[in-house]
Amino acid sequence: MHPGLHRSSLASVLSIYRETLGWTVGYVIAHGIPGLTPDEQTITPLIDATLFEFEGRQGPVIAANCACFDAVSMPSHVGQALLTAGEDGPHVPALVDREASRVVLLVEPGSGSALASNDGRIGLHTGPHSWITIPPSPGMRWDTPPWNQESRQPAPLPYGQDLVATLYRVQRVLRRSST
C-alpha cells in the first residue's frame, strides 16, 4: 500500500467519493505514475474487497469517472492564480498534480468547455468515457476538495462560464508579468 496510507484511510476516502459524491471510482496498478490520465480499458472497478490487493504494492492510481463533473486541467501557475484571484467567488474544487505541475478544476458537467476553449494549454476531461487521477494517488492532492470538510457533504460545483472572466484576467496579468 502507498506509504502513509492505511487501508482504513483509503476506505474512508473511497466512501466519500462513492457515497457522498456519487462518483464511480476505479484503480490502475501502474507503479504510481503521477498525473496519469487513465485509459478506460485499464481501470478496474474499486470495491472494498479490492483494498487488500494494494498490500505491498507501489501504490494504486485511483481514478474517477468524469460523468459527474468536467475536469479542466491547466498549468499550475495559471490554476493557482485563478484560485487565488477568485477567492470571493464560488467554491472551486481543485486537484494539484505535483509532478506534472498541473491544476485540475472540477466544474459542472458540460460546462468545462467554456474554460478549455480559451487556451490550447488548457485540457478538458468530460463525460462517462473520460477518467482523471485523484488522491490518494501518488503525486496527487486536493487543494480544495469537492466536499465540505466539516459536514462531509458535496460542495456545489461552479459553472465553467462563471470562471471565464477570472481566467481571462489572470492570463492577462501573467502575460504582462512575463514580459
N, C-alpha and C positions, 0 to 999 in steps of 0.2 A: 504494500500500500504506500502511497505517496508519503514521504517523511512529514511528520507532524499532523497527518490527517488520520484520524481514527475512524473505524467503521461506524461508530455511533454518530460522529460529527458528519460523516458523509451521508448517512441515512437521514439525519436532521435536515441537511441542505436539500437533499433529493425530495424530502417530504414537502418542503417549501415550494420547490419547482413544480412538483406534480400536483399536490393537493391544494396549495394556496393559490398558485398562479395558473394552474391548469395546463402546464406545458407538457409536451411529450419530450422525454429525455432518453438519451442513449449513450453508448460509450464506444471508444475505439482504443484498443491497446496499441499504442504507437510510439513507445519509448518516450513518452512525454514531450511530443513536439509542440511547443507553444505556438499559438496563432494558427493552428491547423484549421482550415475550413473543411470539415469532414465531407466526404462524398457519401451520398445517401446509401450506397451499396455496402459501405464499410461499417455502418453503425449497427450495433446490437442493442435491442431494447433493454433498458435498465430497470430491473425489478430488484427488490430487496434481496432475493436469493442470490443474485449475481455479485453482491458485495463481497462474498467470500472469494471470488475469483481474483480479486485485486491483491490478496495477501502475497507479499514478496515481489510484486510486480513494480516496474519503474513508475507507475502512476498512470492511471487511465486519463484519457482525454474525454471529458464529459461534454456532450453536445446537446443543444436544444433545437428543436424544430421551430422554424420561423413562421408557423401558421398563426400564432397568437400575437405577433409583433413584426415590424420591419426592423432590421438591424442595419444601421448606416455606419460604415467604417471609414475613418478619416485619419490623417496624420495626427500624431499625439499633440503636437503644439497647437494645431487648429482646434481639435476637440477640447483640450483643456482650456483654451482661451474662450471657446464658445460656452463651456460650462460656467466659467468664472464670470463672463460678461452677462450671462442670463440668470444671475443669482436671484433676481426679483421675479423671474418668470416661472414657468411651470417646472415641476419636479421632472428631471430628465434622467432616467436610468442609464448608467454608463459603465461599460467594461473597459479595463485597461489591459492591453496586451504588451507587457514589458519588453519582450524580445523583438517584436516587430515594430515597436514604437507607434502603435495604433490605439485609437479610442473608438469604441463601438457604442453608438447611441441607440437606444430602443425607443421606437415611436409606434403610434397606432398602425395596425396592419393596413397596407395600401397607401400610406401617406409618406413613406420614406423617399419616394421618387422626387419629391419637391426639393429635397436636400441633395440627393445624389446627382441630379441633372445639372447641378450648379458647377461642378468641378470634376475633371477627369480623375483626380486623386481620391475622390470620394466614391466608395463602393456601396452596393446595396444587396442585401440578402433578404429575400422576401418569399413568402408562400410555403406551402406544405412540402415542397421538394428541396427546400433550402435549409441548411443547418449551420449553426455557429458554435464555436467552442466557448464554454462557460466555466466559471470557477466551480469547483476547486481544481480544475485542470492546471498542470504545471505552467507557470508564467502568466496566469490569468488572475485578475482580482476585480471585485466590484469597486468602482469609485463611488457610485451611487446605486444601491440595489433597487430592484423593481418592486420592493415591498417596504412597508413601514416597519422600521426596526422594533418599535415598541409593541405595536398591535399585531405584527406579522400578517397584516392584510395587504393585498396588492395595491401598489401605488398606481394611480391613473397614468396612462401613457400619453405623452403630448402628441399633437398632430405635427407631422413634419413641417407643414406650411407655417405653423406658429414659430418655428425656429429659423426660418429663412432670413428674415431681416437681421437677426443677431449674427447669423453666419456671414452674411454679406459685410456687415460692419467689422467683424473680427478679421475677415480676409483682407479688407481694405487696410486696416491698421497693421496687420502682419506684413503686407506688401510694402507699405511705407517704411516700416521699421527695418526691412531687409535691404533697402536701397541706400 
